[in-house]
Amino acid sequence: MISSRREFLRTALIGSAVFPLAGKIVPSDLFVSRGPAMGGDLELLDQLEQSALEFFWNEADPHTGLVRDRARADGGDRAHKSSIAATGFGLTALCIGAQRGYLSRSELIARVRKTLRFVAYEMQHVHGFLYHFVDIENGARLYSCEISPIDMAILICGALTCRQYFGDKQISRDVETLYRRIEWPWALNGSDTFALSWKPQSGFSPLHWDGYCESMMLYLLAMGSPTHAVPALSWHKIRRPWLVYGNYRFISIRAPLFIHQFSHAWFDFRGKQDEYANYFENSVIACQAHRQFCQELGDRYPCYSGKVWGITASDSPRGYVVWGGPPIQGPIDGTIVPAAAAGSLPFVYSESMSVLRNLRSSYGNEIWKRYGFVDAFNPLTGWVSRDVIGIDVGIGMLMAENVRSQFVWKTFMGNPEVNVGMERAGFRRVATGTT
């Protein structure tokens, strides 16, 4: 199901560049940390966040606030393709920027107001849902793309973060217009679980968001809706299969690592569980298993090790590819995706920071550009993506801030609808060693 879902993203294949990395590859047992990069962990995380904010500021249209789906890692892109998911991450990024003082609060709040006013009143919607990919300058649907419930949920997470953080009357009014008009039950299409997508020419996809993945945020937002809530039964209809890899056992469908990250960027699942799982601890185990998976791949691809790991849906020489594991998925070829480790920071901090330090210090400006790490690169072949992708930049920024200050968690969880959704799903406090 995941591969089919991400086929939507394959329509935006951007070219890639080759840089002289191939001569720098060393066997994994020789790839050791050179110590804290760029002045230490906090400084590296701060650089990552500042670079990400620069992406979300520069690669958003100043009039609509819509954010490019992807852009050149050095900036200067003029592509018209925006995604509502990148815009949702961008709205949260503007809150982080204000909290950190990266830009003036007045500039940032003005951009938030423009963005929310535009998406709430100027974009075409269907039962409250916006199209996934739109023209950055006017919000018009692009490429006969779909209505995507999960991407709408990401946009709403960003909007609710802004409402809670800024406490601004106009922002609050526009966010409530955006959220309250979404007819979530419509996207169930008569089923208990959400349809994957909808298009005016073909209707609803026969596939559903019916397996455990990043769609936790979708169900919780829909159950917490003050106007068009879906029943709690929908939450219980999600399949939660167990995956066993070596000594690791965790809930997962066959999918890339990002499914264990995205909902956790906003929803604070620490110390909570429903009748099925503690999902934060589940993501910890999933990240540990992924690291072990990459380490074992080191026998075939010497760039992977316990200190350099991370494969999730990303750019590749053949375009956007869904890959990762365990179990192995996609045409893995030695490509490293920095967002995999950055998005894992709250779950396996030391192991993730080891990756980010090693990548920054060993490959430097060949893979670190104006907007931080490029989306992906392959040290075995010398291939380096020319681009960054908005959702990958976003997950790294939000998770970096959560490990530094828990800011996104604390802010987002202040929204009453969020807590209503979790209560209806049956979440309760539990004793845990993770705080």
Secondary structure, DSSP 8 states (H G I E B T S, - for coil): -HHHHHGGGGG-----EE-TTGGG---GGG----SSGGGSHHHHHHHHHHHHHHHHHHTB-TTT--BBSEEETTS-----EEEHHHHHHHHHHHHHHHHHTSS-HHHHHHHHHHHHHHHHHTS-EETTEEBSEEETTT--B-TT--B-HHHHHHHHHHHHHHHHHH--HHHHHHHHHHHHT--GGGGGTTSSS-BS-EETTTEE-S-BS-BSSTTHHHHHHHHT-SSS---THHHHTSB--EEEETTEEEE--S--GGGGTTGGGTS--TTEE-SS--HHHHHHHHHHHHHHHHHHHTTT-TT-SSSS----SB--TTSSB--BTTTTBS---S-B-HHHHHTTTTTSHHHHHHHHHHHHHHHGGGTEETTEE-S-EETTTTEE-SEEEHHHHHHHHHHHHHHHH-HHHHHHTT-HHHHHHHHHHT-EE---S--
